[in-house]
Amino acid sequence: MASIDTGGGDSGHKGRGVKKAKKLSTRIDMTPMVDLGFLLITFFIFTATMSTPNTMRLIMPKDEKDPEKQTEVKQSGALTILMGRNNEIYYYEGQMEADGSNFKSTTYKELREVIQKKRKDVMQLGRSLGYHKDSLDRDMVVVIKPNSDATYKNTVDVLDEMTINNIQRFALVDITDQEKQAIALTEQSGAKAQ
């Protein structure tokens, strides 16, 4: 704590009849204060809640090798989204044609319109066939296929679009060789056009 140094030896008299006051020096011991500071820091570190990282829940489908156990998808309700380099998005509806005539390109800004248009088409088709309202949402399936050049941000943006558009059934799937070739040809023709 604090202590007072009273000096030593000298009686404090100078000459006759004159008394000089003793010089007192104060010295403060900082050890208890430092201990208290570290105790407070330790207390606040242990009682503070650390920020939890924001994560996205992602349920991946099981990899089924048996064709009989694989999920069947109606071609009329399937939309396949392919992600390439430089924020490019490609898509096709149903099954990709051998000549690539249904292989189209879009941007992330227009992707929502593509999904909403496909959903509207699937709903109209289901209503015309007399399907129950609850089964209409299950008829549409979006297959997301990121290329090796696609970024993580692009994949998350597409998954966000699934949530925004309330798509009930979607899956992340590996891209096929035919789709890689279609992307490469489209990117080459786009580079030549510029």
N, C-alpha and C positions, 0 to 999 in steps of 0.2 A: 504494500500500500504506500502511503506517503509517510515520509520520515523527515524529521527536522534535524539538521546538523547544527549542534550548539557551538561548534568551534572548540578550541581546546587551549589549554595552557594559560593564555593571557587572562588576567582578571578584569580587564577592561578599564583600568584606571590610567589616566595620563596626567601626569602632573598632580598638583595639589587641588583638591576640591572639585575637579572636573571629572565627571563620570561620563564615559563614552558608552553608548549603547552597544550591546553585543550584536554583531552581524550574524543573522540567522539565515542559513541557506536551506531551501526546500528541494528535496529530490523526490520525484514521483517514480514509483516502481510500476512499470507498464505490464509486467508479467500477467497479473490477473485480468487486465483488460484484453490482452491478446488472447488469453484462454477463453474469455467470454465471447470474443469475436469469432473464434474458430468453432465454439459450441453453437453459436447462432447460425453460422454458415452450414455446419453439418446438419442442424435441425431443418433448415429450409431445403437443403438438397434432398434429404430423406423424405420429407413430407410433400414436396412439390410433385405434381403429376407431369410426367414426361409427355411430350406430344406424340400421339400415336400416328404411325404412317397411314395415309389414305390408301386403301387397297380396293381393288375391284374383284368381286366374287365372280369366278369363272368356272363353269361346270363343263368339263370336257367329256365328250362321248367316249364310250368304251370302244376300243379298236376290235371290231368283230371280223374274223377271217371267214367265217362260215356265211355263205351268201344267203342261206335261209333265215338267219338271225339278223341280217342287216335291215335297217329301217327302209321301207319302201316310200318313195316320194312321188307324188303325181307330177308329171312333167309340166302340166298346165300351171302348177303352183310354185314351181321352182325358179328362184332367181339366184344366179351365181355372180358374186362380186370378186373380182381379181384386183389385187393391188400391185402396182409396178413402182418403178423409180420415179423420182421427181414429183411426188404427190399425184401420180396418174392413177385413175381408176378405170377398169374395164369391166363390162358385165355382159351377160347374155341370159336370156330367158329359156327355160326348159333345158333341152340338151343341145350342146354346141354342134352346129352343122359342120359337116366335113369341109365345106368350102369357106366357112367362117362368115357367112352372110348375116348371122344374127349376133356377131361379136361387135360390141359397141364401146365407145369411149365416153367418159364423163369426168366431171370434176367433183371435189368434195362439196362444193356449194350446191350442185345440181343433184347430188346423190339422194337427198331426201325426196325430191320430186320423182325420181326413178322408183324409189321404194313405194311411195304413196300411189303412184300410177299402177304399179304391179299389184298392190294390195286391192286397189279399187277394181281392177280387172278380175282378180280371183274372186272377190266378193260378188261381182255381177254374174260371173259364170256359175258360182255356187247357188246363187238365188234362182238363176234360170233353170238349174237342174233340180231345184226343190230341196236343197240341203238345209238342215237345221241351222239357225243363227249361230249356235255355239261351235259348230264344226267348221264354220267359214274361216275363222282365225287360224285353225289348225291346218287348213289346206295349204297355206302359204309357208314355204320354207326358204330361208335365205342361207346360201352356202358361201362362206367367206374364205377366200384363198389368198393369203398374203404371199407374194413372191419373195425371193431371198433379198431383193433390193428394197422392199418396203420397210418403212421404219416402224418402230414400236408405237409412236404417236399416231401414225396412220391407222394402225390396227385398232387402237383405242378409240379413235374417232369413228370408225365404222361400227364398233360395238356400241358406242354411244348412240349412234343413229338407230340401232335396233331397239334400244330402250326408249328413245324419243318417239319412235313410230309404233311402239307397243307390239313389236314382232315377237310372237310367242315361241316360234321354232326357228332356231338358227344354229349353225355349227361352223367351227373352224376346221378346215380340211386342208391337206397338202395339195399343192398345185400339181397338175399332170404335165407330162411332156408336151402334149398337144397344145395345152393352154400356154405353156412357156413359149412355144414357137409362135403362137398367135400374138402374144405380147411383144416378142422381139420383132416380128414383121411389122406390127403397128407402130412401134417406136422408130423403126428404121424408115418407114414411109413418112412418119411425122417429121423426122430429122431432115429428110430430103426435101420436104415441102417448105421448110423454113429456109 
